[in-house]
Amino acid sequence: MEKDKIVEEITQVNYSTIEVPMYAVYQSHPDYPDKCIARLYNADKPTNIVIIKDTADKMQEYFDKLTPFIFLERGAGDVPELLGVWV
């Protein structure tokens, strides 16, 4: 995968090639310790697009305010860093 592209605003993302946009939210992911990140997926395929916030609460506030997405909590088989997915 390409080097991560960190975006400040969700409006900076070009969705023209994204068929099913989803954002997986991770707390303290190994690549971003002590941060909460949301990585854009195209269905089940990760992209290099990442949004970074200081906390999970700030990430939730951001998605609640700026998107029509709903949050699905992580499943039992998911990695521990995954908090859930905005779809």
DSSP file (Angstrom, degrees, kcal/mol; ACC not computed):
  #  RESIDUE AA STRUCTURE BP1 BP2  ACC     N-H-->O    O-->H-N    N-H-->O    O-->H-N    TCO  KAPPA ALPHA  PHI   PSI    X-CA   Y-CA   Z-CA
    1    1 A M              0   0    0      0, 0.0     3,-0.1     0, 0.0    46,-0.1   0.000 360.0 360.0 360.0 149.9    0.0    0.0    0.0
    2    2 A E        -     0   0    0      1,-0.2     3,-0.1     3,-0.0     2,-0.0  -0.166 360.0 -76.1 -64.8 163.8    1.1    3.6   -0.6
    3    3 A K        -     0   0    0      1,-0.1    -1,-0.2     0, 0.0    45,-0.1  -0.352  65.3 -89.8 -58.5 142.4    2.3    5.8    2.1
    4    4 A D        -     0   0    0     -3,-0.1     2,-0.6     1,-0.1    45,-0.2  -0.251  32.3-147.6 -59.2 140.5   -0.6    7.1    4.2
    5    5 A K  E     -a   49   0A   0     43,-4.0    45,-2.4    -3,-0.1     2,-0.5  -0.951  13.6-151.9-109.3 110.8   -2.2   10.4    3.2
    6    6 A I  E     -a   50   0A   0     -2,-0.6     2,-0.4    43,-0.2    45,-0.2  -0.728  11.9-165.2 -87.9 124.9   -3.4   12.2    6.2
    7    7 A V        -     0   0    0     43,-2.5    45,-0.5    -2,-0.5     3,-0.1  -0.881  19.1-157.0-112.1 143.6   -6.4   14.4    5.6
    8    8 A E  S    S+     0   0    0     -2,-0.4     2,-0.4     1,-0.2    -1,-0.1   0.822  82.7  31.8 -82.7 -34.7   -7.7   17.1    7.9
    9    9 A E  S >  S-     0   0    0      1,-0.1     3,-2.0    42,-0.0    -1,-0.2  -0.965  71.4-132.9-129.9 142.4  -11.2   17.1    6.5
   10   10 A I  G >  S+     0   0    0     -2,-0.4     3,-1.4     1,-0.3    -1,-0.1   0.737 105.6  69.5 -63.1 -23.2  -13.4   14.4    5.1
   11   11 A T  G 3  S+     0   0    0      1,-0.3    -1,-0.3     3,-0.0     0, 0.0   0.615  86.1  68.1 -71.4 -11.4  -14.2   16.8    2.3
   12   12 A Q  G <  S+     0   0    0     -3,-2.0     2,-0.4     2,-0.1    -1,-0.3   0.534  80.6  99.6 -81.8  -7.1  -10.6   16.5    1.0
   13   13 A V    <   -     0   0    0     -3,-1.4     2,-0.8    -4,-0.2    -3,-0.0  -0.663  69.2-140.6 -87.9 132.2  -11.2   12.8    0.0
   14   14 A N        +     0   0    0     -2,-0.4     3,-0.4     1,-0.1    -2,-0.1  -0.824  20.5 179.9 -89.3 109.6  -11.9   11.9   -3.6
   15   15 A Y    >   +     0   0    0     -2,-0.8     3,-1.3     1,-0.2    -1,-0.1   0.302  49.0 108.6 -92.9   8.6  -14.6    9.3   -3.4
   16   16 A S  T 3  S+     0   0    0      1,-0.3    -1,-0.2     3,-0.0    -2,-0.0   0.778  88.6  34.6 -61.9 -27.5  -14.9    8.8   -7.2
   17   17 A T  T 3  S+     0   0    0     -3,-0.4     2,-0.8     2,-0.0    -1,-0.3   0.359  96.4  98.6-106.3   4.7  -13.2    5.4   -7.1
   18   18 A I    <   +     0   0    0     -3,-1.3    24,-0.1     1,-0.2    -3,-0.0  -0.831  44.5 178.1 -96.9 111.4  -14.7    4.3   -3.8
   19   19 A E  S    S+     0   0    0     -2,-0.8    -1,-0.2     1,-0.3    23,-0.1   0.906  79.4  18.2 -79.1 -43.0  -17.7    2.1   -4.3
   20   20 A V  S    S-     0   0    0      2,-0.1    23,-3.3     0, 0.0    -1,-0.3  -0.806  81.5-156.3-131.9  89.5  -18.5    1.3   -0.6
   21   21 A P  E     +B   42   0A   0      0, 0.0     2,-0.3     0, 0.0    21,-0.2  -0.490  21.9 161.6 -74.5 132.9  -16.8    3.8    1.7
   22   22 A M  E     -B   41   0A   0     19,-1.9    19,-3.8    -2,-0.2     2,-0.5  -0.988  27.5-146.0-144.3 146.4  -16.2    2.8    5.3
   23   23 A Y  E     -BC  40  86A   0     63,-2.4    63,-3.0    -2,-0.3     2,-0.5  -0.959   9.1-153.6-118.2 115.4  -13.8    4.1    8.0
   24   24 A A  E     -BC  39  85A   0     15,-2.4    15,-2.7    -2,-0.5     2,-0.5  -0.758  15.5-146.7 -85.2 129.0  -12.3    1.7   10.4
   25   25 A V  E     -BC  38  84A   0     59,-3.0    58,-3.5    -2,-0.5    59,-1.1  -0.863  17.3-175.5-105.7 126.4  -11.5    3.4   13.7
   26   26 A Y  E     -BC  37  82A   0     11,-2.7    11,-2.6    -2,-0.5     2,-0.5  -0.942  16.7-149.1-121.9 139.9   -8.4    2.4   15.7
   27   27 A Q  E    S-B   36   0A   0     54,-2.6     9,-0.2    -2,-0.4    28,-0.0  -0.948  84.9  -8.6-106.5 125.8   -7.1    3.5   19.1
   28   28 A S  E    S-     0   0A   0      7,-2.9    -1,-0.2    -2,-0.5     8,-0.1   0.896  82.6-170.8  55.3  45.8   -3.4    3.4   19.5
   29   29 A H  E >   -B   32   0A   0      3,-0.5     3,-1.8     6,-0.5     6,-0.2  -0.372  35.9-110.7 -58.8 144.5   -2.7    1.6   16.2
   30   30 A P  T 3  S+     0   0    0      0, 0.0    -1,-0.1     0, 0.0    -2,-0.0   0.815 120.4  50.0 -52.5 -32.0    0.9    0.5   16.0
   31   31 A D  T 3  S+     0   0    0      1,-0.2    -2,-0.0     0, 0.0    -3,-0.0   0.700 123.2  30.9 -78.3 -18.5    1.5    3.1   13.2
   32   32 A Y  E X  S-B   29   0A   0     -3,-1.8     3,-1.4     3,-0.1    -3,-0.5  -0.533  81.6-169.2-139.0  67.8   -0.1    5.9   15.3
   33   33 A P  E 3  S+     0   0A   0      0, 0.0     3,-0.1     0, 0.0    -4,-0.1  -0.277  73.1  14.0 -62.6 145.4    0.5    5.3   19.0
   34   34 A D  E 3  S+     0   0A   0      1,-0.2     2,-0.3    -7,-0.0    -7,-0.0   0.662 111.7  95.1  65.3  19.1   -1.5    7.4   21.4
   35   35 A K  E <  S-     0   0A   0     -3,-1.4    -7,-2.9    -6,-0.2     2,-0.5  -0.896  70.9-128.1-130.8 162.8   -3.8    8.6   18.6
   36   36 A C  E     -BD  27  53A   0     17,-2.7    17,-2.9    -2,-0.3     2,-0.3  -0.965  33.4-174.2-109.1 127.2   -7.2    7.7   17.3
   37   37 A I  E     -BD  26  52A   0    -11,-2.6   -11,-2.7    -2,-0.5     2,-0.5  -0.889  21.1-154.3-123.1 153.5   -7.3    7.1   13.5
   38   38 A A  E     -BD  25  51A   0     13,-2.4    13,-2.2    -2,-0.3     2,-0.5  -0.979  15.1-161.4-123.9 116.4   -9.9    6.4   11.0
   39   39 A R  E     -BD  24  50A   0    -15,-2.7   -15,-2.4    -2,-0.5     2,-0.3  -0.858  18.9-125.7-100.4 128.9   -8.7    4.6    7.8
   40   40 A L  E     -B   23   0A   0      9,-2.3     7,-2.4    -2,-0.5     2,-0.3  -0.547  27.9-169.2 -72.6 131.6  -10.8    4.7    4.7
   41   41 A Y  E     -BD  22  46A   0    -19,-3.8   -19,-1.9    -2,-0.3     2,-0.8  -0.908  23.9-140.6-116.2 149.1  -11.7    1.4    3.3
   42   42 A N  E >  S-BD  21  45A   0      3,-3.1     3,-1.7    -2,-0.3     2,-0.5  -0.895  78.5 -57.6-104.2  96.4  -13.3    0.6   -0.1
   43   43 A A  T 3  S-     0   0    0    -23,-3.3   -21,-0.0    -2,-0.8    -2,-0.0  -0.556 124.6 -14.9  59.1-114.6  -15.6   -2.2    1.1
   44   44 A D  T 3  S+     0   0    0     -2,-0.5    -1,-0.3    -3,-0.1    -3,-0.0   0.287 119.4  94.4 -99.8  11.5  -13.0   -4.7    2.6
   45   45 A K  E <  S- D   0  42A   0     -3,-1.7    -3,-3.1     0, 0.0     2,-0.1  -0.903  70.8-133.5-108.7 121.2   -9.9   -3.1    1.0
   46   46 A P  E     - D   0  41A   0      0, 0.0    -5,-0.2     0, 0.0     2,-0.2  -0.389  18.5-158.2 -69.5 147.0   -7.9   -0.5    3.0
   47   47 A T  E     -     0   0A   0     -7,-2.4   -43,-0.0     2,-0.2     0, 0.0  -0.550  30.6-109.5-108.7-178.7   -6.8    2.7    1.3
   48   48 A N  E    S+     0   0A   0     -2,-0.2   -43,-4.0   -45,-0.1     2,-0.5   0.311  81.7 113.9 -94.3   8.8   -4.0    5.0    2.3
   49   49 A I  E     +a    5   0A   0     -9,-0.3    -9,-2.3   -45,-0.2     2,-0.4  -0.700  42.6 176.0 -86.7 126.5   -6.4    7.7    3.5
   50   50 A V  E     -aD   6  39A   0    -45,-2.4   -43,-2.5    -2,-0.5     2,-0.4  -0.992  21.7-160.1-135.3 137.6   -6.3    8.4    7.2
   51   51 A I  E     - D   0  38A   0    -13,-2.2   -13,-2.4    -2,-0.4     2,-0.4  -0.954  18.0-157.5-110.5 135.9   -7.9   10.9    9.6
   52   52 A I  E     + D   0  37A   0    -45,-0.5     2,-0.3    -2,-0.4   -15,-0.2  -0.952  16.9 167.8-120.3 133.4   -6.2   11.5   12.9
   53   53 A K  E     - D   0  36A   0    -17,-2.9   -17,-2.7    -2,-0.4     3,-0.0  -0.913  41.4-119.0-132.7 163.2   -7.8   12.8   16.1
   54   54 A D  S    S+     0   0    0     -2,-0.3     2,-0.3   -19,-0.2    -1,-0.1   0.853  92.1  15.6 -71.9 -34.5   -6.5   12.9   19.7
   55   55 A T  S  > S-     0   0    0    -19,-0.1     4,-1.6   -20,-0.1   -19,-0.1  -0.906  72.1-115.4-138.2 163.0   -9.2   10.7   21.2
   56   56 A A  H  > S+     0   0    0     -2,-0.3     4,-2.7     1,-0.2     5,-0.2   0.853 116.2  57.8 -64.9 -35.6  -12.0    8.3   20.2
   57   57 A D  H  > S+     0   0    0      1,-0.2     4,-2.5     2,-0.2    -1,-0.2   0.909 106.3  48.2 -62.1 -41.6  -14.6   10.8   21.5
   58   58 A K  H  > S+     0   0    0      2,-0.2     4,-2.1     1,-0.2    -1,-0.2   0.864 111.1  51.2 -67.0 -35.0  -13.2   13.5   19.2
   59   59 A M  H  X S+     0   0    0     -4,-1.6     4,-2.5     2,-0.2     5,-0.2   0.928 111.0  47.6 -66.5 -44.6  -13.4   11.1   16.3
   60   60 A Q  H  X S+     0   0    0     -4,-2.7     4,-2.9     1,-0.2     5,-0.2   0.922 111.5  50.5 -62.6 -43.5  -17.0   10.2   17.1
   61   61 A E  H  X S+     0   0    0     -4,-2.5     4,-2.0     1,-0.2    -1,-0.2   0.905 110.3  51.2 -59.3 -42.1  -17.9   13.9   17.4
   62   62 A Y  H  X S+     0   0    0     -4,-2.1     4,-2.2     2,-0.2    -2,-0.2   0.942 114.2  41.3 -61.0 -50.8  -16.3   14.5   14.0
   63   63 A F  H  X S+     0   0    0     -4,-2.5     4,-1.8     1,-0.2     6,-0.2   0.882 113.6  53.4 -68.7 -38.3  -18.2   11.7   12.2
   64   64 A D  H  < S+     0   0    0     -4,-2.9    -1,-0.2    -5,-0.2    -2,-0.2   0.896 115.8  40.3 -60.8 -39.6  -21.5   12.5   14.0
   65   65 A K  H  < S+     0   0    0     -4,-2.0    -2,-0.2    -5,-0.2    -1,-0.2   0.860 125.9  30.2 -78.4 -37.4  -21.3   16.1   12.9
   66   66 A L  H  < S+     0   0    0     -4,-2.2    -2,-0.2    -5,-0.2    -3,-0.2   0.483 112.6  48.4-109.8  -3.7  -20.0   15.8    9.4
   67   67 A T     <  -     0   0    0     -4,-1.8     0, 0.0    -5,-0.2     0, 0.0  -0.916  61.7-136.4-135.9 161.0  -21.3   12.5    7.9
   68   68 A P        +     0   0    0      0, 0.0    -4,-0.1     0, 0.0    19,-0.1   0.327  68.4 125.4 -90.9   6.7  -24.4   10.4    7.6
   69   69 A F        -     0   0    0     -6,-0.2     2,-0.3    17,-0.1    -2,-0.1  -0.189  52.2-141.7 -66.8 155.6  -22.5    7.3    8.6
   70   70 A I        -     0   0    0     15,-0.0    17,-2.8     2,-0.0     2,-0.5  -0.872  17.7-119.4-114.6 154.6  -23.4    5.0   11.4
   71   71 A F  E     -E   86   0A   0     -2,-0.3     2,-0.5    15,-0.2    15,-0.2  -0.813  21.0-168.3-100.8 128.8  -21.0    3.3   13.8
   72   72 A L  E     -E   85   0A   0     13,-3.0    13,-2.8    -2,-0.5     3,-0.1  -0.970  24.0-126.9-113.0 124.2  -20.7   -0.4   14.1
   73   73 A E  E     -E   84   0A   0     -2,-0.5    11,-0.3    11,-0.2    10,-0.1  -0.255  36.2 -85.4 -69.0 157.4  -18.7   -1.7   17.1
   74   74 A R        -     0   0    0      9,-1.7     2,-0.2     8,-0.1    -1,-0.1  -0.141  42.6-122.0 -59.7 154.2  -15.9   -4.2   16.6
   75   75 A G    >   -     0   0    0     -3,-0.1     3,-1.5     1,-0.1    -1,-0.1  -0.493  27.5-101.5 -93.5 168.6  -16.5   -7.9   16.5
   76   76 A A  T 3  S+     0   0    0      1,-0.3    -1,-0.1    -2,-0.2    -2,-0.1   0.801 120.9  49.9 -60.7 -31.0  -15.1  -10.6   18.7
   77   77 A G  T 3  S+     0   0    0      2,-0.0    -1,-0.3     3,-0.0     2,-0.1   0.434  89.2 106.5 -90.5   1.1  -12.6  -11.6   16.1
   78   78 A D  S <  S-     0   0    0     -3,-1.5    -4,-0.0     1,-0.1     0, 0.0  -0.346  83.0 -87.3 -79.6 161.0  -11.2   -8.2   15.3
   79   79 A V    >   -     0   0    0      1,-0.1     3,-1.4    -2,-0.1    -1,-0.1  -0.336  38.7-116.5 -63.7 148.1   -7.9   -6.8   16.3
   80   80 A P  T 3  S+     0   0    0      0, 0.0    -1,-0.1     0, 0.0   -53,-0.1   0.793 111.7  60.3 -60.5 -29.4   -7.8   -5.2   19.8
   81   81 A E  T 3  S+     0   0    0    -55,-0.1   -54,-2.6   -53,-0.1     2,-0.4   0.734  83.7  96.6 -70.8 -21.8   -6.9   -1.8   18.4
   82   82 A L  E <   +C   26   0A   0     -3,-1.4   -56,-0.3   -56,-0.2    -8,-0.1  -0.549  46.4 179.5 -74.5 125.1  -10.1   -1.6   16.3
   83   83 A L  E     -     0   0A   0    -58,-3.5    -9,-1.7     1,-0.4     2,-0.3   0.796  57.3 -75.1 -89.9 -34.1  -12.9    0.3   18.0
   84   84 A G  E     -CE  25  73A   0    -59,-1.1   -59,-3.0   -11,-0.3     2,-0.4  -0.978  46.8 -80.9 162.5-168.4  -15.4   -0.2   15.1
   85   85 A V  E     -CE  24  72A   0    -13,-2.8   -13,-3.0    -2,-0.3     2,-0.6  -0.992  19.4-142.4-134.8 133.4  -16.4    1.0   11.7
   86   86 A W  E      CE  23  71A   0    -63,-3.0   -63,-2.4    -2,-0.4   -15,-0.2  -0.854 360.0 360.0 -90.1 122.9  -18.3    4.0   10.3
   87   87 A V              0   0    0    -17,-2.8   -16,-0.1    -2,-0.6    -1,-0.1   0.335 360.0 360.0-127.0 360.0  -20.4    2.9    7.4
